[in-house]
Amino acid sequence: MRIVAVRLRELTGTFPYAGHFWEERLARPIDIYPEHRSDPREWWLPEQDGPGPYRLRQIFLQIESDQGAIGLAGPLTRDVARIIGTELRPRLIGANPLATERIWDELYRSFVHGRKGVVMMALSAVDCALWDLRGRWNGDPVHRLLGGPVRTELPAYASTLGYSLELDAATRLARDLVAQGFRAQKWFPRWAPSKGREALRRTVALFAALRAAVGDDVELMLDAWMSWDWPYAVAAVNELAPYRLRWIEEPFLPDQLDAYAALRARSPIPIAGGEHEYTRWGFLAWLQRNALDVLQPDIYWAGGISETLKIAALASTYSIPMIPHGHSVPATVQLLAALPEPVAPWVEYLLKWNELLQVFFKEPIQPKTGIIRVPENPGMGVELDESKIEEERELIWTD
């Protein structure tokens, strides 16, 4: 079998969301600059001058073989798609699509300057598409090819990115998520050190209200999204301790490993991170520094299914759980179904973000009563719904 086509399909359709989709953005590292701090927008979202529905464009990778098997990955950013279209495509044509380890290693060795960042994200998407192709070719879901199922149901935690942080609205949502069956939920406070003491006061008030709303038996997590500094982080872990957070995520920029390790050593709250790290070598450095209590690789960024398996093996060796970032639920579900619960206990389900990412799927993968049933369909378990595609064009770069 040989790869004969690497297609990048840009799909246009309607996202049928009735209200204002994004109610609040998260804190960002760049918010140290006033002009960015005052910007209410998120660059990755569709333009929204008012309430939906929204016009939506998304790019999907489709790899095709000479024997009719195809593999799908996406949606992808335009930067990732461009790297695939200009740099990776020539090295994929003619390759055996079932030889995922060889393809991964050849691409890694060919683009060593891309071992972190957008090139690795492109390699990750290719790897996920190849696992999808292999599953479809074999007639098996990816988790079965990986040695599963170890589990047929996976608990999900609810990530509330994009929801209002106004206390009445936040506590209503928190109680509603508990009623839906979620036993854990993560929140993204907007306020960061640039706002001084007021930022910490509002963050503490949010989690005090959330804890009162959900009770003692529901896990609460906080995602700082790399926006804290050392004095703020030290104060925050102590003032938030009474509210029994399951973890604080990404307090610092990902290159500040010593700060992570130092905070973990003194924090009464576990520290999570790794969403913006890449490959087994990157995660090994975190483990050797004793910098994290939870590893959070993104399968679509850290190296694909092939590489995240290796990261999971490292996490298991250090007895640290791996809970992937929730960018691609189909890939995450397939991988976690082949891993024991202590190694990978939860699926992150970004409530708004995964609704947006799965618009073009026939059967989006969604939790019910806080649980995701592992799909048994071949490959990653999802198909594009052609009836939702209003326009399509193939992206081709000539440079």
C-alpha positions in Angstrom: 0.0 0.0 0.0 1.2 3.5 -0.9 0.1 7.1 -0.2 -1.1 8.6 -3.4 -2.8 11.9 -2.2 -2.5 14.3 0.7 -5.4 16.6 0.5 -6.3 19.7 2.6 -10.0 20.2 2.5 -11.3 23.7 3.6 -14.9 23.3 4.5 -17.4 26.1 5.0 -20.7 25.7 6.8 -23.0 27.1 9.4 -22.4 26.8 13.1 -25.9 26.8 14.5 -25.4 28.6 17.8 -28.2 30.9 18.8 -26.6 33.2 21.3 -23.2 34.9 21.8 -20.9 31.9 21.6 -17.9 33.3 23.6 -18.9 35.0 26.8 -15.5 35.5 28.4 -11.9 34.9 27.4 -9.1 33.6 29.5 -6.0 35.3 30.9 -3.1 35.3 28.5 0.7 35.7 28.9 0.6 38.7 26.5 -1.8 40.5 28.8 1.1 42.1 30.6 0.8 44.7 27.8 -2.2 47.1 28.4 -3.4 47.1 24.7 -3.7 43.3 24.8 -5.1 43.2 28.3 -8.0 45.4 27.1 -8.8 43.3 24.0 -11.9 41.2 24.6 -11.5 39.0 21.6 -10.0 35.5 21.0 -8.0 35.4 17.8 -8.9 31.7 17.1 -12.7 32.2 17.1 -14.9 33.0 14.1 -15.8 36.7 13.8 -18.9 37.4 15.9 -20.3 40.9 15.8 -23.5 39.6 17.3 -25.3 36.4 18.2 -25.1 33.3 16.0 -25.5 31.4 13.9 -21.9 31.8 12.6 -20.3 31.2 9.3 -17.5 28.7 9.9 -14.5 27.6 7.9 -12.4 24.6 9.0 -9.5 22.7 7.4 -9.2 18.9 7.4 -6.4 16.7 6.3 -7.3 13.6 4.2 -4.6 11.1 3.3 -5.5 8.6 0.5 -3.9 5.3 -0.4 -3.7 3.4 -3.7 -6.0 0.7 -2.2 -8.8 3.0 -1.3 -8.1 3.5 2.4 -8.3 7.1 3.6 -7.4 8.8 6.9 -8.8 12.0 8.3 -7.5 14.5 10.8 -8.6 17.9 11.9 -9.7 20.6 12.1 -6.3 22.2 11.6 -5.1 25.8 11.7 -4.0 27.3 8.4 -0.4 27.4 9.6 -0.4 23.7 10.3 -2.2 23.0 7.0 0.4 25.1 5.1 3.3 23.1 6.6 1.6 19.8 5.6 0.9 21.2 2.1 4.4 22.6 1.4 6.9 20.6 3.5 5.4 17.2 4.6 3.3 16.3 1.5 6.3 15.5 -0.8 7.8 13.2 1.9 4.5 11.4 2.3 3.6 10.6 -1.3 4.7 7.0 -2.1 5.2 6.0 1.6 3.5 3.0 3.2 0.7 4.6 5.3 0.7 1.6 7.7 4.3 2.2 8.6 3.5 4.9 11.2 6.7 4.6 13.2 8.9 4.9 10.2 7.0 7.9 8.8 7.1 9.6 12.2 10.8 9.1 12.6 11.6 10.2 9.1 9.7 13.4 9.4 11.2 14.1 12.8 14.7 13.6 11.5 14.0 15.6 8.4 12.6 18.7 10.3 14.7 18.7 13.5 14.2 22.5 13.8 10.5 21.7 13.9 10.7 19.4 16.9 8.6 22.0 18.8 5.9 24.2 17.5 3.9 24.3 14.3 6.0 21.7 12.4 5.5 19.2 15.2 1.8 20.1 15.2 1.7 19.3 11.5 3.5 16.0 12.1 1.0 15.2 14.9 -2.0 15.7 12.5 -0.3 13.5 9.9 0.2 10.8 12.5 -3.4 10.9 13.7 -4.6 10.7 10.1 -2.4 7.7 9.5 -3.8 5.9 12.6 -7.3 6.7 11.3 -6.4 5.2 7.9 -5.0 2.1 9.5 -8.1 1.6 11.6 -10.4 2.0 8.6 -8.2 -0.4 6.5 -8.4 -3.0 9.3 -12.0 -2.4 10.1 -11.1 -1.7 13.7 -11.2 1.4 16.0 -7.8 2.8 16.8 -8.1 1.7 20.5 -8.2 -1.9 19.4 -5.1 -1.5 17.3 -3.4 -0.1 20.4 -4.3 -3.1 22.5 -7.6 -2.1 23.9 -10.2 -1.8 24.9 -9.0 -1.5 28.5 -12.1 0.5 29.1 -15.3 1.0 27.1 -16.4 4.1 29.1 -14.3 7.1 30.1 -15.2 9.8 32.7 -15.0 13.3 31.3 -14.4 16.5 33.1 -16.0 19.7 32.0 -13.8 22.6 30.9 -15.7 25.9 31.0 -13.5 28.0 28.7 -15.6 30.8 27.1 -18.4 30.9 29.8 -19.2 33.9 31.9 -17.2 34.4 35.1 -19.9 36.6 36.7 -20.5 34.9 40.0 -24.3 34.2 39.6 -23.8 32.9 36.0 -20.7 30.8 37.0 -22.4 29.2 40.0 -25.5 28.4 37.9 -23.4 26.7 35.3 -21.4 24.8 38.0 -24.6 23.4 39.5 -25.9 22.5 36.1 -22.8 20.6 35.2 -23.1 18.6 38.4 -26.7 17.8 37.5 -25.5 16.7 34.1 -23.3 14.1 35.8 -19.9 15.8 35.6 -17.8 15.0 38.7 -15.1 17.5 37.9 -15.0 20.9 36.2 -12.2 23.4 35.3 -12.4 27.1 35.3 -10.3 29.8 33.6 -10.1 33.0 35.6 -9.6 36.1 33.4 -7.7 38.1 36.2 -3.9 37.9 36.3 -1.0 39.7 38.1 -1.3 42.8 35.9 -4.5 43.6 37.9 -2.6 43.3 41.2 -4.3 42.3 44.4 -7.7 42.8 42.9 -7.0 39.9 40.5 -6.3 37.4 43.3 -9.3 38.7 45.3 -11.6 38.0 42.3 -10.1 34.6 41.6 -10.5 33.5 45.2 -14.0 34.8 45.3 -14.8 32.8 42.2 -13.5 29.5 43.6 -15.2 30.1 47.0 -18.5 30.5 45.2 -17.9 27.5 43.0 -17.0 25.3 45.9 -20.1 26.4 47.8 -22.2 25.7 44.7 -20.9 22.2 43.9 -20.3 20.8 47.4 -17.3 18.8 48.7 -17.5 15.8 46.3 -16.9 17.5 43.0 -13.4 18.3 41.8 -12.5 21.9 40.8 -9.5 22.8 38.7 -8.1 26.2 37.8 -6.3 26.9 34.4 -4.0 30.0 34.6 -2.9 29.6 31.0 0.7 30.7 31.6 -0.3 34.1 32.8 1.0 34.2 36.5 4.3 35.4 37.9 6.1 34.0 40.9 4.7 36.3 43.7 1.2 35.9 42.4 1.5 32.1 42.2 2.8 31.8 45.7 0.0 33.9 47.1 -2.6 32.1 45.0 -1.8 28.6 46.0 -2.0 29.5 49.7 -5.2 31.6 49.4 -6.9 29.0 47.2 -5.9 26.0 49.4 -9.1 26.1 51.5 -11.2 25.3 48.4 -9.4 22.0 47.7 -8.6 22.4 44.1 -7.6 19.2 42.2 -4.9 21.1 40.4 -3.7 24.5 39.2 -2.8 24.3 35.5 0.0 26.1 33.6 0.8 28.9 36.1 3.9 29.9 34.2 5.2 29.9 30.6 6.3 26.4 29.5 10.1 27.2 29.5 10.1 28.1 33.2 10.6 24.6 34.4 12.5 25.7 37.5 9.6 27.9 38.6 7.2 25.0 38.1 9.4 22.7 40.2 9.8 25.3 43.0 6.0 26.0 43.1 5.2 22.3 43.1 7.5 21.8 46.1 5.8 24.4 48.2 2.2 24.3 46.9 -0.6 22.6 48.9 -2.4 22.3 45.5 -1.1 19.9 42.8 0.4 21.5 39.7 -0.5 20.4 36.2 0.9 21.4 32.8 2.4 20.3 29.5 -0.3 21.4 27.0 2.4 23.5 25.3 5.2 20.8 25.4 6.2 18.4 22.7 7.4 14.8 22.3 8.7 12.3 24.9 12.0 14.3 25.2 10.2 17.4 26.2 8.1 15.7 28.8 11.1 13.8 30.2 12.7 17.1 31.2 9.6 18.0 33.2 9.6 14.6 35.0 13.3 14.7 35.8 12.8 18.2 37.3 9.8 16.9 39.5 7.9 19.9 38.0 4.4 18.5 37.6 1.8 16.4 39.3 -0.2 15.9 36.1 1.0 15.7 32.5 -1.3 17.2 29.9 0.1 16.6 26.4 -2.1 17.6 23.4 -2.3 14.6 21.1 -2.6 17.0 18.0 0.4 19.0 19.1 2.8 16.8 21.1 3.4 14.2 18.3 0.2 12.4 17.5 -1.0 9.0 18.8 2.4 7.4 18.2 4.3 9.9 20.4 1.6 10.3 23.1 1.8 6.6 23.7 5.5 7.1 24.6 4.6 10.1 26.8 2.1 7.9 28.6 4.8 5.2 29.2 7.0 7.9 30.8 4.2 9.2 32.9 3.4 5.6 34.1 7.1 5.1 34.9 7.0 8.1 37.2 3.5 7.3 38.6 2.2 10.6 37.4 -1.2 10.6 35.6 -1.5 11.8 32.0 -4.7 13.7 31.2 -4.4 15.0 27.6 -5.4 18.5 26.7 -8.9 18.4 25.2 -8.3 19.8 21.7 -9.2 16.6 19.9 -11.7 14.4 21.7 -11.9 11.6 19.1 -8.1 11.0 19.2 -8.0 11.3 23.0 -10.9 8.8 23.5 -9.2 6.2 21.3 -5.9 6.5 23.1 -7.3 6.5 26.6 -9.5 3.5 25.9 -6.2 1.5 25.5 -4.6 2.8 28.7 -5.3 1.8 32.3 -7.4 4.2 34.4 -4.5 5.2 36.8 -2.3 6.2 33.8 -5.0 8.3 32.1 -8.0 8.8 34.4 -10.0 11.5 32.6 -10.9 13.0 29.2 -11.0 16.8 29.1 -14.1 18.0 27.4 -14.0 21.7 26.5 -17.7 22.4 26.5 -17.8 25.2 23.9 -14.5 24.4 22.1 -15.4 20.8 21.3 -18.9 21.9 20.1 -17.1 24.2 17.6 -14.5 21.6 16.6 -17.0 18.9 15.9 -19.5 20.9 13.8 -18.7 18.9 10.6 -18.9 15.4 12.1 -21.8 13.1 11.6 -21.8 11.9 15.2 -19.8 14.2 17.5 -18.3 12.5 20.5 -20.0 14.0 23.5 -20.3 12.9 27.2 -23.6 11.8 28.6 -24.0 11.9 32.4 -20.3 12.9 32.5 -19.3 9.7 30.7 -18.0 9.1 27.1 -18.8 5.8 25.6 -15.8 4.7 23.4 -16.9 4.5 19.7 -16.6 1.2 18.0 -16.5 2.6 14.4 -13.3 2.0 12.5 -10.4 4.5 12.9 -11.0 7.4 15.1 -14.7 6.8 15.1 -15.8 10.0 13.3 -16.9 10.8 9.8 -17.5 14.1 8.0 -21.1 14.9 7.4 -21.3 15.9 3.7 -24.7 17.5 4.3 -23.2 20.1 6.6 -20.6 21.2 4.0 -22.0 24.2 2.1 -18.8 25.0 0.3 -15.5 23.2 -0.2 -12.2 23.9 -1.8 -8.9 22.1 -1.7 -6.0 24.1 -0.4 -2.8 23.9 -2.6 0.4 25.8 -1.8 2.9 26.3 -4.6 5.7 27.8 -2.5 
